[in-house]
Amino acid sequence: VFDLFEELRQTLGPTIDQVPANENALQRGISVTSIDMTENGDALVAGYTTGSIILWDVIKGVILRSVTDIHPSPITSVRFLSGADLKLVSVDAGGLVHKLVFSKNILWSNYSVDYDCLLDGTAGQILAMSVLPPISSIDPRRAMVPKHATHPFLLNLDLIALSSDRSSFAIAVEPSVSVLHRWAKPTPEQIRP
């Protein structure tokens, strides 16, 4: 991890000189496929070719939690939701999409994880994902925010947009999980003028 002055501040995981010559991670096919960092820069999440997801403490350079049992395929995208909470969305190559919520256990000083399945893979491989900013993050002086958009439910709404080779989706992730809308892929006749 580099700082704003491009100085190396932290190395996450073993360095080349710490890995025994006969245990090269690249030879085992374990590579990082997607990363994202929290807004405050304290935590980083990495997805791997093994389907594993690791939550890192960027300051200390230690693993906070490793999740190895929810994705059977390589991770293609991991993205934190907005806010200070450790909530994220993960996507694998098989089209499986999960919401993960990491919580610190005060008594044992470790992290637990809860997850919800958002899409089960039947929509096909997810080709694109975007976490949409919540309405509460939009400055009403700079944007045309409708009056009904100030309802408390809408202020806490976290949305993601997903697209597969067959469909596109708008999914509410917070405060509760719900597929809000699904669009089928347009036919070639619909695309051409």
C-alpha positions in Angstrom: 0.0 0.0 0.0 1.4 3.4 -1.1 0.8 6.8 0.4 0.0 10.0 -1.5 3.7 10.6 -2.1 4.0 7.1 -3.7 6.1 5.8 -0.7 5.5 2.2 0.2 3.8 2.1 3.6 2.6 -1.5 4.0 2.9 -4.8 2.3 -0.2 -7.1 2.6 0.6 -10.8 2.6 4.0 -12.4 2.4 6.8 -10.7 0.4 8.9 -12.7 -2.1 11.7 -13.2 0.4 9.2 -14.6 3.0 7.7 -17.3 0.7 9.7 -20.5 0.6 11.1 -21.2 -2.9 8.9 -24.3 -3.2 5.7 -22.5 -2.2 5.3 -19.8 -4.8 1.7 -18.4 -4.7 1.7 -17.8 -8.5 2.6 -21.4 -9.2 -0.4 -22.5 -7.1 -2.5 -20.2 -9.2 -3.5 -17.9 -6.3 -3.7 -14.4 -7.5 -5.6 -11.3 -6.5 -8.4 -10.6 -9.0 -10.1 -7.6 -7.4 -9.5 -5.1 -4.6 -11.3 -2.2 -3.0 -10.6 0.1 0.0 -12.9 1.7 2.5 -13.6 5.4 2.2 -11.5 6.1 5.3 -8.6 3.9 4.0 -8.4 1.7 7.1 -9.4 -1.6 5.5 -8.9 -3.2 2.1 -10.7 -6.2 0.7 -9.2 -8.5 -1.9 -10.8 -11.2 -4.0 -8.7 -14.2 -5.3 -8.7 -16.8 -8.0 -9.6 -19.4 -5.4 -12.9 -17.7 -4.6 -11.5 -16.5 -1.3 -12.1 -13.0 0.1 -9.7 -11.4 2.6 -10.4 -8.3 4.7 -7.1 -6.6 5.5 -6.2 -4.0 8.2 -4.2 -1.6 6.0 -2.6 0.2 9.0 -1.3 -2.9 10.7 -0.9 -5.1 7.6 -2.8 -8.0 9.1 -5.8 -10.2 8.0 -8.9 -9.2 9.8 -11.0 -12.0 8.3 -10.7 -14.6 5.6 -13.8 -16.0 3.8 -13.3 -19.2 1.8 -16.6 -21.0 1.7 -19.1 -18.9 -0.2 -17.7 -18.5 -3.7 -16.8 -21.7 -5.7 -15.4 -19.6 -8.6 -12.7 -16.9 -8.9 -13.8 -13.5 -7.6 -14.3 -11.0 -10.4 -15.4 -8.0 -8.3 -15.4 -6.8 -4.7 -16.8 -3.4 -3.7 -17.5 -1.7 -0.4 -20.8 -0.1 0.1 -20.9 3.6 1.1 -20.4 4.5 4.7 -18.0 3.5 7.5 -19.4 0.0 8.0 -17.5 -3.0 6.6 -20.2 -4.0 4.2 -19.4 -5.1 0.7 -20.7 -6.9 -2.4 -18.7 -9.7 -4.0 -19.2 -11.3 -7.5 -17.6 -14.5 -8.8 -17.0 -15.8 -12.3 -20.1 -18.1 -12.1 -22.5 -15.1 -11.5 -22.9 -15.7 -7.8 -23.3 -12.3 -6.0 -23.2 -11.9 -2.2 -23.5 -9.1 0.3 -21.0 -9.5 3.2 -21.2 -7.7 6.5 -18.1 -7.9 8.7 -18.5 -7.1 12.4 -15.9 -6.8 15.1 -16.5 -9.1 18.1 -15.4 -7.0 21.1 -15.0 -9.8 23.5 -12.6 -11.9 21.3 -11.2 -9.0 19.2 -11.8 -10.8 15.9 -14.2 -10.3 13.0 -17.3 -12.3 12.1 -19.0 -12.2 8.7 -22.7 -12.6 7.7 -23.7 -12.9 4.1 -26.8 -12.8 1.9 -27.0 -14.2 -1.6 -28.2 -11.5 -4.0 -28.0 -13.5 -7.2 -27.6 -17.2 -7.5 -25.8 -17.5 -10.8 -28.8 -18.2 -13.0 -28.5 -14.8 -14.7 -25.1 -15.8 -16.1 -21.7 -14.3 -15.5 -21.8 -10.7 -14.2 -19.9 -8.5 -16.5 -20.2 -5.2 -14.7 -21.0 -4.0 -11.2 -21.3 -0.5 -9.8 -22.2 0.6 -6.2 -24.4 3.6 -6.6 -23.9 6.5 -4.2 -26.8 7.0 -1.7 -29.0 10.0 -2.0 -27.7 11.3 1.3 -24.3 11.7 -0.3 -25.6 14.1 -3.0 -25.3 17.8 -2.2 -28.8 19.2 -2.9 -27.3 22.6 -3.7 -25.5 21.1 -6.7 -28.0 18.5 -7.9 -31.7 18.4 -8.5 -32.8 16.2 -5.6 -36.6 15.7 -5.6 -38.4 16.5 -2.3 -39.6 12.9 -1.9 -36.0 11.8 -2.0 -35.5 13.1 1.5 -37.6 10.3 3.0 -35.6 8.5 5.8 -35.9 5.2 4.0 -34.4 6.6 0.8 -31.6 8.4 2.6 -30.4 5.0 3.9 -30.9 3.1 0.7 -27.7 1.4 -0.8 -28.1 0.4 -4.4 -26.0 -1.6 -6.8 -26.3 -2.0 -10.6 -25.3 -5.3 -12.1 -25.1 -6.5 -15.7 -24.7 -10.0 -17.1 -24.7 -11.1 -20.7 -28.5 -11.7 -20.4 -29.9 -9.1 -18.1 -29.2 -6.0 -16.0 -30.4 -5.5 -12.4 -31.0 -2.7 -9.9 -30.7 -4.3 -6.4 -31.3 -2.6 -3.0 -28.6 -3.9 -0.6 -29.4 -1.9 2.4 -31.6 -1.6 4.6 -32.9 -4.9 3.2 -32.0 -7.0 0.1 -34.4 -6.8 -2.8 -34.1 -7.0 -6.6 -35.8 -3.8 -7.6 -35.8 -4.2 -11.3 -34.5 -6.5 -14.0 -34.0 -5.5 -17.7 -33.6 -8.2 -20.3 -30.8 -7.8 -22.9 -32.2 -6.0 -25.9 -32.3 -8.0 -29.1 -30.1 -6.9 -32.1 -33.2 -5.5 -33.8 -34.0 -3.3 -30.8 -30.4 -1.9 -30.8 -30.2 -1.1 -34.4 -32.0 2.1 -35.7 
